[in-house]
Amino acid sequence: MGVRAATDLGRYLGLPSFLGRNKSATFKYIEESVRTRIGIWMHKFLSRADSLTSRILKAKYYPTTDFMSAQIGKNPSYIWRSIMAGQQVLRLGIARRIGNGLDTKIWGWNWLAGTNNEPLHTPCAEHLREARVRGLFDAHGRWDVDIVRDIFLDVDVRRILSTPINTHVSDNWRWLGDIQGSAVSVEEAYKRILHSQTTWMVTYAPVQRPSCRTTEPERWTPPPHGAMKCNVDAATFDTGASFGAVIRDHGGTLIAAKSGWLEGIDDPFLAEVLAAKEALSWMKTQGQANWFLESDCLNFCNAFNSCNVNLSYVGLIVKQCLSIATDMGSVKVVHAKRTANRVAHELARATVSEAVSGEWNMIPPTCIVDVLRC
């Protein structure tokens, strides 16, 4: 008779008006909604410890410690049991970002900069078990190199000295799966769980064949008349990292070039952000007010241009970059493909140690002469 069967009979007070035989499927959305809400609460316990929910649960279940050290306790509520069930997932993917070092134990949660969340290799001395990271700073708020070298193994010294710090901000938690260190997603949590398990799929995963398609390489484009463009890139080596920065005007003429060595840096993302900071500091001395900074590191460009707070291990350096740029006038940070950033890449690759770093005005170094127009 042409009568259509209705698939949705509506809801009353948020519940289905009609229940079929499969009650589990009917009410599954309620369970998913509750789980989502609990995930949001767990994130707030770390990022917003002063929220009303956090303060109430802290007063009841963990008054003398923090959330990540909390126990399920006696006679817990269903909500608290559910939250604690997700605590272990958080443990798989969080680390500390060091600011002033007052709230982080040296041999507590992992706090070294990087994406692999690798702990310290140096065994903990019993009398330093409660020591804070701040004890490794000197009077000027920098790493005390002598103390660090006295206490830690060589493998840790390099990683500690390359970890950014800032005594003007507090330590905080960062989520390893998010480039800004602040968002705990269900997808990333699921990935962390899978990563912690050994499955046959890791060993027998099919090999991805490279695409046969070719695209025209992107070329460098000059800035508008009256502006300067600085291309910057970083390179990593076994003993550290280097950066190269090249300034050209609207006609493509070389104005200046600079390269430098970044001692102890082995993390590529950290090297790229430090390279941008060095480039901005150098650009500030050039006496120009209209700038373009071009980098092939998309993550840095997004972090610089984002309005969100960056809690990642490079967030403090990004904040310094923004501060430097504010004092320079107009600075636009834009992303370029590697082929359009080749001149900075070649200069960085040629800087294999502190001894070969330098600065050039009007006359380019020989390593970039052939690629200046690329």
Summary of the structure (lengths in Angstrom):
residues: 374
radius of gyration: 25.9
end to end distance: 71.0
largest distance: 88.7
contacts: 1055
relative contact order: 0.10
helix: 40%
strand: 16%
